[in-house]
């Protein structure tokens, strides 16, 4: 236990639509998500005294623009890098601000447009020069050898993973097929059309061994989560942050692979099952993998949940592709994953869609996707970050 465990709770959550709308201002979904979260929390804009923005300009809007546009007057503000894998960082920073007395009600906002950016490798993309900066881009791309987009690193890591453990890549189908079934039950999901195993197998290859449906979908939208301390969490069904750990970095970290896979400067020593089950988030929250009722995992590419299940001790290294079979990660299974469809079918919202879904699950408000009796939820990012959620 630490001072942060149980010091903050989600007291409001809201979202915009997630349809592709390249001609709209990003402030439109930002306002919709913020307004919905305020209404959910029973708050007025003037009661927000903390603001943390995940994605700023050019894909989103910066914290000062958000405050000016929507009449906020926060005394604590922050903003993270305009890429994925910082959802947990935002929530942890908000919890820290509350625990330290720097704010009492913190709006955590992610609003972005992806559909008007063009292709990653084209010079008119706002991120073009970042992708080709010295030593590669934010996802270990290397433009000098044609690796101009995140999928390149994800594909290489999965190919190495399958070779190392002698696994059939077709076992991966369980991830996108399961998440599409979940998305069919979510009215605001971008991809709700049924997907058959044949649809998956016949989809075009993006970069072998990854196919089209192994990649997250383009979407535009926003999610807002409002955190409050114990004095503020007296309203509707607070969901507490009981355990957390931040993004990791170093030679053992590869953003699209597990610890010890052997990518870039990684060693080839995977975590033992005991080490994986000893992650900080578990000790802080007083839970273990088997006590988690619903899991949200950052799934911009379908192999990422495979690695997360191993690195967080749901199964041993090299075992997850078999472990996810036979309905285990579906609704009604032992470990329901991304129950609104994840980034593969619901919306690419840098993980915030899954965090919102966990809050709804623990409140008992997930409708046809509801996991019966859900009490403990676990969010896992692709940078080794994690947050444990628990309903009162």
Residue, then its C-alpha position, 0 to 999 in steps of 0.5 A: x500500500x502507498x499514499x496513492x492507493x485508494x486516494x482518488x476515484x473516477x467520479x465522472x466519465x464521458x465520451x463523444x462519438x467516434x466516427x470519422x469526421x475529418x472536417x470537424x474541429x477537434x474542440x467539438x468532440x472535446x466539448x462533448x466528452x467534457x460536458x458528458x463527464x461533468x453531467x455524469x459527475x454532477x459538476x459545473x465547469x467552475x468546480x474543476x480545478x485540475x486539467x490534464x490533457x493527453x493529446x495536444x496540437x496538432x492532433x488535439x487541442x492544448x490544455x490552455x485552449x481547452x480551458x479557455x474554450x470551455x470556461x475552466x479555471x484550473x489551478x493545476x494543469x499538465x499535458x503529455x506527449x501526443x502519442x498513445x501509451x500515456x493514458x495511465x500516466x495522465x490518471x496517475x498524475x491526476x491521482x498524485x495531484x489530488x493526494x498532494x493537495x494540488x487539486x480536488x477535481x481533475x478532468x483528464x481529457x483525450x481528444x484527437x482527430x486521426x482521419x485527416x492526418x494522411x499516411x504516416x510516411x507522407x511528408x504532409x503528415x504532421x508527424x512525418x519529421x518526428x518519425x524520421x528524427x535521429x535514432x527513430x521515432x516514438x515507436x522505434x521506427x527507422x525511416x532509413x530502412x523503410x520502417x516508417x510506421x508503428x506497424x513495422x515494429x509490431x510485425x517484427x516483434x510478433x514474427x520473432x515471438x512466434x519463431x522463438x516459441x514455435x507458434x502458429x500465428x493463426x492462433x492470434x485470430x482469437x483477439x480480433x474475432x473476440x473483440x469484434x463480437x464485443x464491439x457488436x454489443x457497443x452502440x458507439x463502436x466504429x466497427x460493428x459488422x460481423x467478422x468471420x474467421x475467413x474474413x480475418x484470414x483473407x484480409x490483406x497483409x499490412x506487414x507480414x505476419x500482421x493483417x488488416x484486422x490486426x491493426x486498430x481502426x482510424x477514428x476521431x473523438x474524445x473521452x474525459x475522465x474526472x478524478x476526485x478525492x475521498x471528499x468528492x467521491x460521494x456521488x454516483x458509484x465511484x470507482x477507485x484507483x487502488x493500484x498503479x504503476x508507470x510507463x517503463x523505459x530502458x534497454x529491456x523495453x520495446x514498445x510493441x513487444x514483451x520484456x526480454x523478447x530480444x528486440x533492439x537492445x533487449x536481452x532474451x530473458x523473459x520474466x518468470x511467472x513469479x516476477x510477472x505476478x509480482x508487478x507493483x500494481x498487484x501489491x498496491x491493490x491487493x489483487x492477483x490476476x485471478x481476482x480480476x473480473x475485467x481487463x482493458x489492454x492497449x491493443x493498437x495491434x492484436x499481439x499486444x494483449x498476448x504480451x500483456x497477459x504474459x508480462x502480468x502473470x496471467x500465464x507463462x512466457x510463450x503461453x498466451x496464444x494458447x491461453x486466449x483460446x476457447x472463449x477465455x477472453x470473451x464475455x462469459x469467459x474467465x478473463x473478459x478483454x476489452x469488452x466494448x471492442x478495444x482499439x481494434x473494433x471500438x475506436x482508436x482512442x489511445x486506450x481511453x475507450x478501454x478505461x471508460x469501459x472498465x469504469x462502466x463495467x465496475x459501475x454495472x452500466x455496461x448493458x448487454x456487455x456487462x460482466x456479472x458481479x464485476x468488482x476489480x478491473x485492470x488496465x494494462x498499457x503497452x509500456x508496462x504501465x497499469x492501473x487497478x480499479x475497484x468499485x466501492 
